[in-house]
Amino acid sequence: MVIQKTWQLNDFDYHLPPSLIAQHPIVPRDQARLLIAHRHQHQLRHAKFFECSQYLQAGDVLVINTSKVIPARLHGNKTTGGKIELLLLKHTAPLDWECLIGGTRPKPGVSIRLSQGYTASIIAPASTTSWQVRFNKPNITKIGTVPLPPYITSQATLADYQTVYAQQPGSAAAPTAGLHFTTNLLERLRHNGVIIAEVMLHVGLGTFTPLRADTIKQNQLHAEYAVLPKTTAQAIAQAKATGHTVTAVGTTSLRTLEAFHGHSHSGWITTFIKPGYTFTVVDHLMTNFHLPKTSLLLLVAAFMGKQFMDQAYQLAIAERYRFYSFGDAMLII
């Protein structure tokens, strides 16, 4: 009888020198480094991102997340004094948003002064970590700024933090694996017969909220809205029927494909992929190097195996790859 390991959150910790946290994207983007990880042979090879075309053949499907990052960060002051920061997560009513709140201890009834005549009121908790906030006017994103992660201290622009194929506004963080693609690289892939298929997942709490429970199975993810179009489902079915591969660009694309089992669907998903998960749709994964003790790192461990992932991360650190949102990437095949 096989005894399945009870994974602890601390099993997914590692030390990263701060100097390896990328503060800006490589220009051009497709010149970023790419670690090729052959998960069945446990082999690692160094490449550049544009060389991913060597691993995608005519008839293969490359799935991208077309969600667009919104200017989701707001700075203001409580009317009683004190600075406050809001991060827009989900538009829930004409004047209401679910928000993360930083800089103060939130309380229902607190009023906030923002710029350009905007004000906000904290209404009630929306979850264990977020709050329902009501604004006095619509179009609140017009005064927002780039929702960069706290480990990025550079003055990056929203364009820096946006994929070249972003379409539907709604994400509070970028689907960062897609940041490496350029228009020219996508055109070259299409010219080679690779099918570029789309899904949409608005990145929110489910993707970037830290895990809190010590035992992995005790953790759950917040819901995020996702769409898998009929054309993408058809492309996947055709690829599977003809022996071609499906490559997910990023953990958000992978979670969408697996949550809907490759079928056309839309809705809120809470799919939490961790070691022991059986993949039914995705053959290959393009992904960045993720923060320790996160659901993203657990997903990668599930896909390539915990031991091999640790080996890949140790090599990337030793070879001074750039980590996190603006960092380098890995192609797991």
C-alpha positions as CSV (number, residue, x, y, z in Angstrom):
1,M,0.0,0.0,0.0
2,V,1.3,3.4,-1.0
3,I,1.2,6.0,1.8
4,Q,0.6,9.5,0.4
5,K,2.8,12.2,2.0
6,T,1.1,14.8,4.1
7,W,2.7,17.9,2.7
8,Q,3.4,20.8,5.0
9,L,3.6,24.4,3.8
10,N,7.2,24.6,5.1
11,D,8.1,21.9,2.6
12,F,7.7,24.5,-0.1
13,D,10.0,27.1,1.3
14,Y,13.4,28.1,-0.2
15,H,15.9,30.9,0.2
16,L,16.2,33.4,-2.6
17,P,19.0,36.1,-2.6
18,P,17.1,39.5,-2.9
19,S,19.4,40.4,-5.8
20,L,17.7,37.8,-8.0
21,I,14.2,39.5,-7.7
22,A,13.7,41.1,-11.1
23,Q,12.8,44.8,-10.9
24,H,12.0,45.4,-14.6
25,P,11.3,43.3,-17.7
26,I,14.0,42.3,-20.2
27,V,13.8,44.2,-23.5
28,P,12.9,42.7,-25.8
29,R,10.8,40.5,-23.7
30,D,11.5,37.3,-25.5
31,Q,15.2,37.6,-24.7
32,A,14.5,36.4,-21.1
33,R,16.2,33.2,-20.1
34,L,14.2,30.0,-20.3
35,L,15.0,26.8,-18.3
36,I,13.8,23.8,-20.2
37,A,12.7,21.1,-17.8
38,H,12.2,17.6,-19.2
39,R,10.1,16.2,-16.4
40,H,10.1,12.6,-17.4
41,Q,13.9,12.4,-18.0
42,H,14.7,14.8,-15.2
43,Q,16.9,16.8,-17.5
44,L,17.4,20.6,-17.4
45,R,18.7,22.8,-20.3
46,H,19.3,26.6,-20.6
47,A,17.8,28.5,-23.4
48,K,16.3,31.9,-24.3
49,F,12.5,32.4,-24.3
50,F,12.2,32.8,-28.1
51,E,13.6,29.3,-28.5
52,C,10.4,27.9,-27.1
53,S,9.3,27.7,-30.7
54,Q,11.6,24.6,-31.0
55,Y,9.3,22.8,-28.6
56,L,6.0,23.7,-30.4
57,Q,5.1,21.9,-33.6
58,A,2.4,22.5,-36.2
59,G,-0.9,21.4,-34.8
60,D,0.2,21.9,-31.1
61,V,-2.0,24.3,-29.0
62,L,-0.6,27.1,-27.0
63,V,-3.1,28.5,-24.5
64,I,-2.8,32.1,-23.3
65,N,-4.8,34.0,-20.7
66,T,-6.1,37.2,-22.2
67,S,-7.2,39.0,-19.0
68,K,-6.0,42.6,-18.8
69,V,-4.6,44.2,-15.7
70,I,-6.5,47.2,-14.4
71,P,-5.0,50.2,-12.5
72,A,-6.1,48.6,-9.3
73,R,-4.1,50.4,-6.6
74,L,-5.7,53.4,-4.9
75,H,-4.1,55.7,-2.3
76,G,-6.1,57.9,0.1
77,N,-6.6,59.1,3.6
78,K,-9.2,58.3,6.2
79,T,-11.3,61.3,7.1
80,T,-10.2,60.6,10.7
81,G,-6.5,60.8,9.6
82,G,-4.0,58.2,8.5
83,K,-3.0,56.9,5.1
84,I,-4.9,54.0,3.5
85,E,-4.3,51.8,0.4
86,L,-7.0,49.9,-1.6
87,L,-6.5,47.2,-4.1
88,L,-9.5,46.6,-6.4
89,L,-10.3,42.9,-6.8
90,K,-13.8,42.5,-8.1
91,H,-16.5,44.8,-9.4
92,T,-19.6,43.7,-7.5
93,A,-22.1,46.5,-8.1
94,P,-22.2,49.8,-10.0
95,L,-20.4,51.6,-7.2
96,D,-19.1,48.7,-5.2
97,W,-15.8,46.7,-5.3
98,E,-14.3,43.9,-3.3
99,C,-10.9,45.3,-2.1
100,L,-7.9,44.5,-0.1
101,I,-7.1,47.2,2.4
102,G,-3.7,48.1,3.6
103,G,-2.1,50.8,5.8
104,T,-4.7,50.7,8.6
105,R,-7.1,48.3,10.4
106,P,-10.3,48.3,8.4
107,K,-13.6,49.0,10.1
108,P,-17.1,49.2,8.6
109,G,-18.2,52.8,8.2
110,V,-14.8,54.3,7.7
111,S,-14.7,57.0,5.0
112,I,-11.8,57.6,2.7
113,R,-10.8,60.6,0.7
114,L,-9.2,59.8,-2.7
115,S,-8.0,62.0,-5.6
116,Q,-10.1,63.9,-8.2
117,G,-13.2,64.1,-5.9
118,Y,-13.5,60.4,-5.3
119,T,-14.4,59.1,-1.9
120,A,-15.0,55.6,-0.5
121,S,-16.8,54.0,2.4
122,I,-15.9,50.6,3.9
123,I,-19.1,48.6,4.0
124,A,-18.5,45.2,5.4
125,P,-16.1,42.2,5.2
126,A,-16.3,40.4,1.8
127,S,-14.1,37.5,2.9
128,T,-11.6,36.7,5.6
129,T,-9.1,39.0,3.9
130,S,-11.1,41.4,1.7
131,W,-13.7,44.1,2.2
132,Q,-16.7,45.5,0.3
133,V,-16.1,49.1,-0.5
134,R,-18.5,51.6,-2.0
135,F,-17.3,54.6,-4.0
136,N,-19.2,57.9,-4.7
137,K,-18.7,57.8,-8.4
138,P,-18.2,55.1,-11.1
139,N,-15.0,54.5,-13.2
140,I,-12.8,54.3,-10.1
141,T,-10.0,52.8,-12.1
142,K,-9.3,56.2,-13.8
143,I,-7.5,57.3,-10.6
144,G,-5.8,53.9,-10.0
145,T,-2.1,53.1,-10.4
146,V,-0.2,50.0,-11.4
147,P,-0.8,47.1,-9.0
148,L,2.8,46.0,-8.8
149,P,3.7,43.3,-6.2
150,P,5.5,44.7,-3.1
151,Y,8.8,43.0,-4.1
152,I,9.0,45.2,-7.2
153,T,10.3,48.7,-6.1
154,S,11.0,50.1,-9.6
155,Q,8.8,52.6,-11.3
156,A,7.3,50.2,-13.8
157,T,4.4,51.3,-16.0
158,L,1.1,49.5,-16.6
159,A,2.4,48.6,-20.1
160,D,5.4,46.9,-18.5
161,Y,3.0,44.8,-16.5
162,Q,0.7,43.9,-19.3
163,T,0.8,41.0,-21.9
164,V,0.9,42.0,-25.5
165,Y,-2.4,40.1,-26.0
166,A,-4.4,41.4,-23.0
167,Q,-8.0,42.1,-23.9
168,Q,-10.6,41.8,-21.1
169,P,-10.0,44.2,-18.1
170,G,-10.3,42.7,-14.7
171,S,-7.0,41.4,-13.2
172,A,-5.4,42.8,-10.1
173,A,-2.1,41.2,-11.0
174,A,-0.6,40.1,-14.3
175,P,-0.6,36.5,-15.6
176,T,3.2,36.9,-15.7
177,A,4.3,33.9,-17.8
178,G,2.7,35.7,-20.7
179,L,4.8,38.8,-20.3
180,H,7.7,37.1,-22.2
181,F,5.8,37.0,-25.5
182,T,6.3,39.6,-28.2
183,T,4.0,40.1,-31.2
184,N,6.8,38.9,-33.5
185,L,7.2,35.7,-31.5
186,L,3.5,35.0,-31.6
187,E,3.4,35.6,-35.3
188,R,6.3,33.3,-35.9
189,L,4.5,30.5,-33.9
190,R,1.3,31.0,-35.9
191,H,3.3,30.9,-39.1
192,N,4.8,27.6,-38.0
193,G,1.3,26.2,-37.6
194,V,1.0,26.4,-33.8
195,I,-2.6,27.1,-32.7
196,I,-2.8,30.1,-30.3
197,A,-5.9,29.5,-28.2
198,E,-7.4,31.8,-25.6
199,V,-8.8,31.5,-22.1
200,M,-9.6,34.2,-19.6
201,L,-9.1,34.2,-15.9
202,H,-9.2,37.4,-13.9
203,V,-6.3,37.2,-11.5
204,G,-7.3,38.0,-7.9
205,L,-7.1,36.5,-4.4
206,G,-7.1,32.9,-5.6
207,T,-3.8,33.4,-7.4
208,F,-1.8,35.8,-5.1
209,T,-3.1,35.4,-1.6
210,P,-0.6,33.7,0.7
211,L,-1.4,30.2,2.0
212,R,-1.9,30.2,5.8
213,A,-2.6,26.7,7.1
214,D,0.5,24.7,8.0
215,T,-0.9,21.5,6.3
216,I,-1.4,21.9,2.6
217,K,-4.7,20.1,2.4
218,Q,-6.2,22.5,4.9
219,N,-5.8,25.5,2.5
220,Q,-8.4,26.7,0.1
221,L,-8.3,29.2,-2.7
222,H,-10.6,32.2,-3.2
223,A,-12.8,32.1,-6.3
224,E,-11.7,33.7,-9.6
225,Y,-13.8,34.2,-12.7
226,A,-12.7,32.2,-15.7
227,V,-13.9,31.5,-19.3
228,L,-12.9,28.7,-21.7
229,P,-14.3,29.6,-25.1
230,K,-15.8,27.1,-27.5
231,T,-13.1,27.7,-30.1
232,T,-10.4,26.8,-27.5
233,A,-12.2,23.6,-26.4
234,Q,-12.4,22.6,-30.1
235,A,-8.7,23.2,-30.6
236,I,-7.9,21.1,-27.6
237,A,-10.1,18.3,-28.7
238,Q,-8.5,18.3,-32.1
239,A,-5.0,18.3,-30.7
240,K,-5.8,15.4,-28.4
241,A,-7.4,13.5,-31.2
242,T,-4.3,13.9,-33.5
243,G,-1.5,13.3,-31.0
244,H,-0.5,17.0,-30.5
245,T,0.3,18.7,-27.3
246,V,-1.5,21.4,-25.2
247,T,0.9,23.9,-23.6
248,A,-0.5,26.3,-20.9
249,V,1.1,29.7,-20.6
250,G,1.1,30.3,-16.9
251,T,-0.6,28.8,-13.9
252,T,-3.9,30.7,-14.6
253,S,-4.3,29.2,-18.0
254,L,-3.5,25.8,-16.6
255,R,-6.0,26.1,-13.8
256,T,-8.7,27.2,-16.2
257,L,-8.1,24.3,-18.5
258,E,-8.1,21.8,-15.7
259,A,-11.0,23.3,-13.8
260,F,-13.2,23.0,-16.9
261,H,-11.6,19.7,-18.1
262,G,-10.9,21.3,-21.5
263,H,-14.6,21.9,-22.2
264,S,-16.2,25.2,-23.1
265,H,-17.5,26.8,-19.9
266,S,-17.4,29.9,-17.7
267,G,-17.8,30.6,-14.0
268,W,-16.0,31.0,-10.7
269,I,-13.3,28.5,-10.0
270,T,-11.5,27.5,-6.8
271,T,-9.4,24.7,-8.2
272,F,-6.3,24.2,-6.0
273,I,-3.7,22.1,-7.8
274,K,-1.1,20.5,-5.5
275,P,1.1,17.4,-5.4
276,G,-1.0,14.3,-6.1
277,Y,-3.2,16.0,-8.6
278,T,-3.9,14.1,-11.9
279,F,-3.7,16.3,-15.0
280,T,-6.2,15.6,-17.7
281,V,-5.7,18.4,-20.2
282,V,-2.3,20.1,-20.1
283,D,0.8,18.4,-21.5
284,H,3.4,21.3,-21.1
285,L,3.6,24.3,-18.9
286,M,5.3,27.7,-19.3
287,T,5.7,29.4,-16.0
288,N,7.8,31.9,-14.1
289,F,9.7,31.2,-10.9
290,H,7.3,31.7,-8.0
291,L,7.5,32.8,-4.4
292,P,8.0,30.3,-1.7
293,K,5.0,28.8,0.1
294,T,2.5,29.8,-2.5
295,S,-0.3,27.9,-4.4
296,L,1.6,28.7,-7.6
297,L,4.7,26.8,-6.4
298,L,2.5,23.9,-5.3
299,L,1.0,23.7,-8.8
300,V,4.4,23.6,-10.4
301,A,5.4,20.8,-7.9
302,A,2.3,18.9,-8.9
303,F,3.2,19.2,-12.6
304,M,6.9,18.4,-12.5
305,G,7.3,16.6,-9.2
306,K,8.5,18.1,-6.0
307,Q,12.1,16.7,-6.1
308,F,12.7,17.8,-9.7
309,M,11.2,21.2,-9.0
310,D,13.6,21.7,-6.1
311,Q,16.5,20.7,-8.4
312,A,15.3,23.1,-11.1
313,Y,15.0,26.0,-8.6
314,Q,18.4,25.3,-7.1
315,L,20.0,25.4,-10.5
316,A,18.1,28.6,-11.4
317,I,19.4,30.3,-8.3
318,A,23.0,29.0,-8.8
319,E,22.9,30.3,-12.4
320,R,21.4,33.6,-11.3
321,Y,18.1,33.5,-13.2
322,R,15.8,36.4,-12.5
323,F,12.8,35.5,-10.3
324,Y,9.2,36.4,-9.9
325,S,6.9,38.7,-12.0
326,F,9.5,40.4,-14.3
327,G,11.8,37.4,-14.1
328,D,12.8,34.5,-16.3
329,A,10.8,31.5,-17.2
330,M,10.7,27.7,-17.3
331,L,9.2,25.4,-19.9
332,I,8.2,22.1,-18.3
333,I,7.7,19.4,-21.0
